Amino acid sequence: MSKTLVVLCAFLLLTLTPSVKADPIVVTSGSLSVTGISGGPHFSLFGDNFSVIGGGEQGSEQAQSCFPCVSGNVLGLNGFFAGSSLGGGVITFNGTTFSNLVYAGTFVFTGSAVIPAATTNVTITAPFTFIGDIRGCVFHGGPPDCSPGDAVFSTQLVGQGIATIQLNFIGLNPNGNSLYIFNTLTYNFQTAEVPEPMTITLLAAGLMGLGAKWKFAKKRRL
């Protein structure tokens, strides 16, 4: 028993605590939206002492890839935005604002939902998860480019929330399934419970104390 507790405490102290320090910025509010098949993303993302606002060109592998969308099928509420699809905008971090930036990086959204049967336009909601990275470079004119060596800001991002997709009804197929085309998709971020370094440290210390107490009590019984 005591060996198990010691191993667990060592794992918590040496593995979990350092990983928290290296955690990316958690997006706790804001949204990213896409309108129309040819629309690009527009986003305002917020975290602890952090915000990024921007928008760009059409992305790829988005939910509007189903054409038409058929009732009963699983619809991937996935989104992948990279390069020029992130466009440019403004980043604020720890009180410092970086303006007139062009962005590079990747935004990856993952989620799914079943397409309902109806004869009207429908709105579907489902949870999503998000990972990404973004860097910003000052725009000096010409083709937008943001290589890592020119970046004035760079960070990794994670988050979660509720995706809302609106589909427009266009009719029924010969099998009686409802057919839809994509209208809009919005990812609304929500706060997630994230363990803090102090919480994990206290937990590890408590487990170590419990292990020492158990070992001491065992010796006294011998």
Salt bridges, closest charged atoms under 4 A:
none
